[in-house]
Amino acid sequence: MQEKNQPKTIRAWAMFDWANSAYNLVITTTVFPAYYVAITTNAANGNRVNFFGFSVINTALQDYALAAAYLVMVLLLPILSSIADYRGNKKVFMQFFTALGSLACCSLFLVNEQNIEWGIVAFAIAAIGYAGGFVFYNSYLPEIATLDMQDKVSAKGFTYGYIGSVLLQIICFVFILMPGTFGLTKGSASQLSFLLVGIWWIGFALIPFSVLPKGSPNAQSHHQNIIKGGFVELSNVWAKIQRMPLLKRFLPSFFFYSMGVQTIMLVATSFAAKELGMPTEALIKIILIIQVVAIAGATIMSRLSDKYGNVRVLIFVVLLWIGICIAAYFTTTATHFYIVAIFVGLVMGGIQSLSRSTYSKYLPQNIPDTASFFSFYDVTEKLAIVGGLFSFGFIEQLTGSMRNSTLVLGLFFVVGLLLLFSLFAAENKAKKNAEFSAR
């Protein structure tokens, strides 16, 4: 069993977030969405693109591509994580998806107006690589940190991710703002950014790959083939989850508020570019502000959870998200968007970090099958992304406005909030019963 709370291991684990968060910032949030909107908007077709014979609104197609990628992972991850636990080789899966995602990012370097279809496919493959690597990364949390340290370690991971992604974003920002200095055009500077993301991702991921344990197999002897063994492991974990009342209550609430959180993070740049007409340079500045504020947000929420408890803080944060959705609907100027962006940054890092550590705390500690357990967490999140992005894209396609889509996201937060109140009541009841039994 891996010795817990080792500084070297925790730092190496957090470096994986440093490595792959650059993808999340540059590819899904800032440069690629802005570049994609620019190369798919023209006088002849407006904002519609031809995708293998189908005419689709450009931003809606981007949403659909991400939703499809995450749907693929929803189907694969429970099986793959169970196989990883059965064989004890979750680091191998982590390495595979990292390589897949980074190579897809590098290939975006070649995307232009002439090969939009490939751009969307590579964009989706990169998302698969990111999602696949992250589930195995998350599963290390209860393996490397004790229960009392998991909030802090989870926050450290997100903090590393925000810092690393901001550093690369600044480098990309320099190329995009001053392309002529480097013999580039604005378009080729964006394309270079995609290549840098892929190199950054695989390069820094070598640090956790060299330090993290490979995992311990659950099977004492492998009499079954890995596919059958994976399904057996999956059914065993599912049976355990059914006996965890708090975990069963947390997952539905996490699903609904994640539909809002993840979708807002993925479409914020497209919203600003399309609804407010903000240029790429302004969008990058806004996202940098969000990332910097998010570093503080993750730390603040971790400290608040120590004082007030995870669920109580999550309720407060979801209330703030509801306010953000309403504010986004009425946002009409760049100044308004800057203000909303600051609040997004404050709660973005906090809710992601607390959600991960809350789930980890509800798990049995010192168990070997962490990847299988965390696959349910990640599948819930990916299903939320699929539902959120599809809803956002569908409402935009139906009404012609992304503003209407923000109100739908607000409704998802309301449902998540109500379920969190139910979880809070159940948690208090469980604590009282435990105190009564201890007397």
C-alpha positions in Angstrom: 0.0 0.0 0.0 1.3 3.4 -1.0 2.4 5.5 2.1 0.1 8.6 2.2 0.8 12.3 2.6 4.3 12.1 1.0 5.2 15.6 -0.3 7.1 14.3 -3.3 4.2 12.1 -4.4 1.6 14.9 -3.8 3.7 17.4 -5.8 4.1 14.9 -8.7 0.4 14.1 -8.6 -0.5 17.9 -8.8 1.9 18.3 -11.7 -0.5 16.2 -13.9 -3.0 19.0 -13.4 -0.3 21.5 -14.3 0.3 19.5 -17.5 -3.2 18.9 -18.8 -5.0 22.1 -17.6 -3.2 23.9 -20.4 -5.4 21.9 -22.8 -8.6 22.9 -20.9 -7.6 26.6 -21.0 -6.2 27.1 -24.5 -8.1 24.5 -26.5 -11.6 24.4 -24.9 -11.8 27.8 -23.3 -9.8 30.5 -25.1 -7.6 30.3 -28.2 -9.2 27.5 -30.2 -12.9 28.6 -29.7 -11.9 32.1 -30.8 -9.9 30.8 -33.7 -12.6 28.4 -34.7 -15.3 31.1 -34.7 -13.0 33.4 -36.8 -12.3 30.8 -39.5 -16.0 29.6 -39.7 -17.7 33.0 -39.9 -17.9 34.5 -43.4 -20.1 36.6 -45.6 -21.3 33.7 -47.7 -22.5 31.4 -44.9 -22.7 33.6 -41.9 -22.0 31.5 -38.8 -23.0 28.1 -40.3 -20.5 25.4 -41.3 -20.7 22.4 -43.5 -19.8 19.3 -41.4 -19.8 16.2 -43.6 -22.8 17.4 -45.5 -24.8 18.9 -42.6 -25.2 22.7 -42.2 -24.8 23.5 -38.5 -24.3 26.7 -36.5 -20.5 26.8 -35.8 -20.7 27.2 -32.0 -23.5 24.6 -31.7 -21.3 22.1 -33.7 -18.4 22.7 -31.3 -20.8 22.0 -28.4 -22.1 18.8 -30.1 -18.5 17.6 -30.7 -17.5 18.0 -27.1 -20.8 16.3 -26.0 -20.1 13.4 -28.3 -16.5 13.0 -27.0 -17.7 12.9 -23.4 -20.5 10.5 -24.3 -17.8 8.1 -25.7 -16.0 8.4 -22.4 -19.2 7.8 -20.4 -19.5 4.4 -22.2 -15.8 3.5 -21.9 -14.6 4.7 -18.5 -16.5 2.4 -16.2 -15.1 -0.6 -18.2 -11.6 0.7 -18.5 -11.3 1.8 -14.9 -12.6 -1.6 -13.7 -10.0 -3.3 -15.9 -7.3 -1.0 -14.5 -8.3 -1.9 -10.9 -8.5 -5.6 -11.8 -5.1 -5.6 -13.4 -3.5 -2.9 -11.2 -2.3 -0.8 -14.2 -4.2 2.5 -14.0 -1.1 4.5 -14.7 -0.8 2.8 -18.1 -4.3 4.0 -19.0 -3.4 7.4 -17.7 -0.4 7.5 -20.0 -2.3 6.2 -23.0 -5.0 8.9 -22.8 -2.4 11.6 -22.2 -0.5 10.6 -25.3 -3.8 10.5 -27.3 -4.9 14.0 -26.2 -1.5 15.7 -26.6 -1.1 14.3 -30.2 -4.6 15.5 -31.1 -3.7 19.0 -29.8 -0.5 19.0 -31.9 -2.5 18.0 -35.0 -4.7 21.1 -34.5 -1.7 23.0 -35.7 -2.7 22.0 -39.3 -6.4 23.1 -39.0 -7.6 26.0 -41.2 -10.7 27.0 -43.3 -10.1 24.1 -45.7 -10.3 21.2 -43.2 -12.9 22.2 -40.6 -14.1 18.6 -40.3 -10.7 17.4 -39.2 -10.5 20.2 -36.8 -13.7 19.2 -35.1 -12.7 15.6 -35.0 -9.2 16.4 -33.5 -10.9 18.7 -31.1 -13.1 15.8 -29.9 -10.2 13.4 -29.7 -8.3 15.8 -27.5 -11.3 16.0 -25.2 -11.3 12.2 -25.0 -7.7 12.2 -24.1 -8.2 14.8 -21.4 -11.3 13.1 -19.9 -9.7 9.7 -20.0 -6.5 10.8 -18.2 -8.3 12.7 -15.6 -10.4 9.8 -14.2 -7.2 7.9 -13.4 -5.5 11.0 -12.0 -8.5 11.7 -9.7 -8.5 8.1 -8.5 -5.0 8.6 -6.9 -6.4 11.1 -4.4 -7.5 8.7 -1.6 -4.5 6.6 -2.4 -1.9 9.4 -1.7 -3.7 11.5 1.0 -5.4 10.7 4.3 -9.0 11.8 4.9 -8.1 15.0 6.8 -5.7 16.1 4.0 -7.9 15.4 0.9 -9.4 18.9 0.7 -6.0 20.5 0.8 -4.4 18.0 -1.7 -7.4 18.4 -4.1 -7.1 22.2 -3.9 -3.3 21.9 -4.5 -4.0 19.9 -7.7 -6.3 22.6 -9.1 -4.0 25.4 -8.0 -1.1 23.8 -9.9 -3.4 23.4 -12.8 -4.4 27.0 -12.8 -0.8 28.3 -12.5 0.5 26.0 -15.2 -2.3 26.8 -17.6 -1.9 30.6 -17.0 1.9 30.4 -17.7 1.3 28.7 -21.1 -1.6 30.9 -21.8 0.7 34.0 -21.3 3.3 32.5 -23.7 0.5 31.9 -26.3 -0.8 35.4 -25.6 2.6 36.9 -26.5 2.6 35.1 -29.9 -1.0 36.1 -30.6 -0.6 39.8 -29.6 2.7 40.3 -31.4 2.7 37.8 -34.3 4.7 40.0 -36.6 7.6 40.0 -34.1 8.0 36.2 -34.6 7.3 36.2 -38.3 3.7 34.9 -37.8 0.2 35.9 -38.7 -2.6 36.0 -36.1 -3.9 32.8 -37.4 -0.6 30.9 -37.5 0.1 32.3 -34.0 -3.1 30.6 -32.8 -2.1 27.4 -34.6 1.3 27.5 -32.9 -0.5 27.7 -29.5 -2.2 24.4 -30.2 1.2 22.7 -30.9 2.6 24.2 -27.7 -0.3 22.8 -25.7 0.4 19.2 -27.0 4.1 19.5 -26.1 3.4 21.0 -22.7 0.9 18.4 -21.9 3.0 15.3 -22.6 6.2 16.9 -21.4 5.1 17.8 -17.9 3.0 14.6 -17.6 6.3 12.7 -17.5 6.9 14.0 -13.9 3.8 12.2 -12.4 4.4 9.2 -14.6 7.9 8.8 -13.1 6.7 9.1 -9.4 3.1 7.8 -9.0 2.6 4.1 -8.2 1.3 2.0 -11.1 -1.6 0.7 -8.9 -2.3 -2.6 -7.2 -4.4 -5.4 -8.7 -7.6 -6.4 -7.0 -7.5 -9.9 -8.3 -5.4 -12.3 -6.4 -4.9 -14.4 -9.5 -6.0 -13.6 -13.0 -8.2 -16.6 -13.9 -10.5 -14.4 -15.9 -9.8 -12.5 -19.0 -9.4 -8.7 -18.5 -12.7 -7.8 -20.1 -14.7 -10.2 -17.9 -12.6 -9.3 -14.9 -13.3 -5.6 -15.6 -17.0 -6.2 -15.6 -16.8 -8.2 -12.4 -14.9 -5.4 -10.7 -17.4 -2.9 -12.0 -20.4 -4.9 -10.6 -18.6 -5.2 -7.2 -18.0 -1.5 -7.0 -21.6 -0.7 -8.0 -22.9 -3.0 -5.2 -20.7 -1.2 -2.7 -22.0 2.2 -3.8 -25.6 1.0 -3.2 -24.7 0.6 0.5 -23.4 4.2 0.8 -26.4 6.5 1.4 -24.4 9.8 1.4 -22.6 8.9 -1.8 -25.8 8.0 -3.5 -27.3 11.4 -2.5 -24.2 13.4 -3.5 -23.9 12.0 -7.1 -27.3 13.3 -8.3 -26.6 16.8 -6.9 -23.1 16.8 -8.4 -24.7 15.8 -11.7 -27.1 18.7 -11.9 -24.8 21.5 -10.8 -22.0 20.1 -12.9 -24.3 20.5 -16.0 -24.1 24.2 -15.3 -20.5 24.5 -14.1 -18.8 22.5 -16.9 -20.9 24.0 -19.7 -20.2 27.6 -18.5 -16.5 26.9 -18.5 -16.6 25.5 -22.0 -18.8 28.0 -23.7 -17.9 31.3 -21.9 -15.4 32.3 -24.6 -17.8 31.5 -27.4 -20.5 33.5 -25.6 -18.3 36.6 -25.3 -17.1 36.4 -28.9 -20.5 35.8 -30.4 -23.0 37.8 -28.2 -20.7 40.6 -27.2 -18.3 40.7 -30.2 -15.2 40.7 -28.1 -11.9 40.2 -29.9 -9.5 37.3 -29.1 -7.1 39.5 -27.2 -9.9 40.6 -24.8 -11.1 37.1 -24.4 -7.6 35.8 -23.4 -7.3 38.6 -20.9 -10.6 37.7 -19.3 -9.8 34.0 -19.1 -6.4 34.8 -17.5 -8.3 36.9 -14.9 -10.6 33.9 -14.3 -7.7 31.5 -13.8 -5.8 33.8 -11.4 -8.9 34.4 -9.3 -9.6 30.6 -9.4 -6.3 30.0 -7.7 -7.5 32.0 -4.8 -11.0 30.6 -5.0 -9.8 26.9 -4.6 -7.7 27.9 -1.6 -10.5 29.9 0.0 -13.1 27.2 -0.4 -10.7 24.6 1.0 -10.3 26.7 4.2 -14.0 27.4 4.4 -14.8 23.7 4.2 -12.5 23.1 7.2 -14.6 25.5 9.2 -18.1 25.0 7.9 -18.1 21.6 6.2 -18.0 20.6 2.6 -21.7 20.4 1.9 -22.5 23.8 3.5 -19.9 25.5 1.4 -21.1 23.7 -1.8 -24.6 25.1 -1.1 -23.2 28.6 -0.9 -21.2 28.2 -4.1 -24.1 26.8 -6.1 -26.2 29.9 -5.0 -23.5 32.1 -6.4 -23.6 30.1 -9.7 -27.3 30.7 -10.0 -26.6 34.4 -9.7 -23.9 34.2 -12.3 -26.4 32.6 -14.8 -28.9 35.3 -14.3 -26.2 38.0 -14.6 -24.9 36.4 -17.9 -28.4 36.6 -19.4 -28.4 40.4 -18.9 -24.8 41.0 -19.8 -24.5 43.4 -22.8 -21.1 45.1 -22.4 -17.5 44.0 -22.0 -17.4 45.6 -18.6 -20.3 43.6 -17.4 -18.7 40.4 -18.7 -15.5 41.2 -16.9 -17.4 41.5 -13.6 -19.2 38.2 -14.2 -15.9 36.5 -15.2 -14.4 37.5 -11.8 -17.2 35.8 -10.0 -16.9 32.7 -12.3 -13.2 32.5 -11.4 -13.9 32.8 -7.7 -16.3 29.8 -7.6 -14.9 27.7 -10.5 -11.9 26.4 -8.7 -13.7 26.1 -5.4 -16.6 23.9 -6.6 -14.4 21.6 -8.7 -11.9 21.1 -5.8 -14.5 20.6 -3.1 -16.6 18.3 -5.3 -13.6 15.9 -5.8 -12.6 15.9 -2.2 -16.2 15.5 -1.0 -16.7 12.4 -3.1 -13.3 11.1 -2.0 -14.3 11.5 1.7 -17.5 9.5 1.1 -15.5 6.6 -0.1 -14.2 3.8 2.1 -10.6 4.7 2.9 -7.6 2.4 2.1 -9.2 0.6 -0.7 -7.3 -0.6 -3.8 -10.1 -0.1 -6.4 -10.1 3.7 -6.5 -10.2 4.0 -10.3 -13.5 2.0 -10.4 -15.0 4.2 -7.7 -13.8 7.4 -9.3 -15.1 6.3 -12.7 -18.6 6.7 -11.3 -17.7 10.3 -10.3 -16.2 11.0 -13.7 -19.0 9.3 -15.6 -21.5 11.5 -13.7 -19.4 14.6 -14.6 -19.1 13.6 -18.2 -22.8 12.8 -18.5 -23.4 16.3 -17.0 -21.2 17.8 -19.7 -23.0 15.9 -22.4 -26.4 17.0 -21.1 -25.3 20.6 -20.4 -23.6 21.1 -23.8 -26.4 19.5 -25.7 -29.0 21.6 -23.9 -27.0 24.7 -24.5 -26.4 24.0 -28.2 -30.0 22.9 -28.7 -31.5 26.0 -27.1 -29.2 28.2 -29.2 -30.1 26.3 -32.3 -33.8 26.6 -31.4 -33.9 30.3 -30.4 -30.8 31.7 -32.2 -29.4 33.1 -29.0 -26.9 31.8 -26.4 -28.5 34.1 -23.8 -31.5 31.9 -23.5 -29.2 28.9 -23.0 -27.8 30.5 -19.8 -31.2 30.5 -18.2 -31.5 26.7 -18.8 -28.2 26.3 -17.0 -29.5 28.3 -14.1 -32.4 25.7 -13.7 -29.8 22.9 -13.5 -28.1 24.7 -10.6 -31.5 25.1 -8.9 -32.1 21.3 -9.0 -28.5 20.7 -7.8 -29.1 23.1 -4.9 -32.2 21.3 -3.8 -30.5 18.0 -3.9 -27.6 19.4 -1.8 -30.0 20.5 0.9 -31.3 16.9 1.0 -27.7 15.7 1.3 -27.0 18.2 4.1 -30.0 16.9 6.0 -29.0 13.3 5.5 -25.4 14.1 6.6 -26.6 15.8 9.8 -28.9 12.8 10.5 -26.0 10.4 10.0 -23.8 12.4 12.4 -26.5 12.5 15.1 -27.0 8.7 14.8 -23.3 8.1 15.1 -23.1 10.3 18.2 -26.1 8.5 19.7 -24.5 5.1 19.0 -21.2 6.2 20.6 -22.9 7.1 23.9 
